Amino acid sequence: MTSDQAFKNVQVLKGIPLDDFMGTMGVMTGSLAFDCSDCHIGAGTDTVNWAADTQRKVIARKMVTMVANINRENFSGRQVLTCYSCHHGRDKPLTTPALEDVYGPAAPGMDDVLTQFEGQPPAQQIIDKYIRALGGQEKLAAVKSYVGKGTSVGFGGFGGGADVTLYANAPNQRTLIIDFKNTPGRGDTTRSFDGRTGWLRTPLNVVGEYELSGGELDGARLDAEMSFPGRIREFLTNLRVSLPVTISELPAPESQMSKEENVGIGQDKLVDVVQGDTPRGMLVTLYFDHESGLLLRMVRMAKSPIGRVPTLIDLADYRDVDGIKMPFGITFAWLNGRDAIKLEEIHLNVPIDPTVFGRPAPHPASAGGN
């Protein structure tokens, strides 16, 4: 499904995969600190009219066209300029530098595209350390499947302790189901990938359910492959190592973790930074704990017509499962939401029904309907 097949009155962003279109909306909201209701009449209610033109929608079309023209005429079509380049989380871009910024500490941030930095170790060395930290190549190769169960809290407390089931089947099948049992009428969020086809169903999305065909399909494939990290060198190419940096783990919601469990989370950690490319050009940046070698963060950036669409996955609370270190804390954050997952159990090499990786099954309430 493409953008103009799913929505009426799409004028500038026609003909792109639906997931890329939704990602583009995320780039806009993230760049201007907006949400849907800032541009769409009635967003967040049952009477929203997505097709209706508003002043901000008209301006947004002009801005998308302007930015595309600037990149085409000045940068050979490369996406050097994006919404975020000027707006930085504001409706109207700042035009005058603030002196406290001029004489204060530099704003943090990394370039999107990294290069091999002189004096840094080869990527192979960092990845080998990661594989050893997990338990070694031989033990990882023996894992053919696993199932994890736990709970999740969405951004702002959404979901209130939803049930989570994570399925993974080697080499590249993965399904994550978040069941909002405590939120009547919400159903579930399901992200599935069967090795070729991916699906997304979520109550937090205006479309509800759709097959992935753009950047989110690449992301689903990567998440599935990273579920079996012993093959990391097979699905990421052009690996390069940047300078080490410090990052802070995202703390889990208070309702999900006790104060004792949150100790240490949020503290800065020195990490080794490795970046690679997927076959379809997605940028993937991996942050490995400099001391332990374990992967703490992965940021993947998909393409969209107006800029890269970032997805951040934090991995924490590594525990031993049959001789292999596995993360029991997973934070999945994208431009339109965040899920903080706390797994309580993981079982290796268990049989999994292949249908769980396909199109999400109908909700019980809608079975037999349209």
Order of alpha helices (4+ residues) and beta strands (2+ residues): alpha-alpha-alpha-alpha-alpha-alpha-alpha-beta-beta-beta-beta-beta-beta-alpha-alpha-beta-beta-alpha-beta-beta-beta-beta-beta-beta
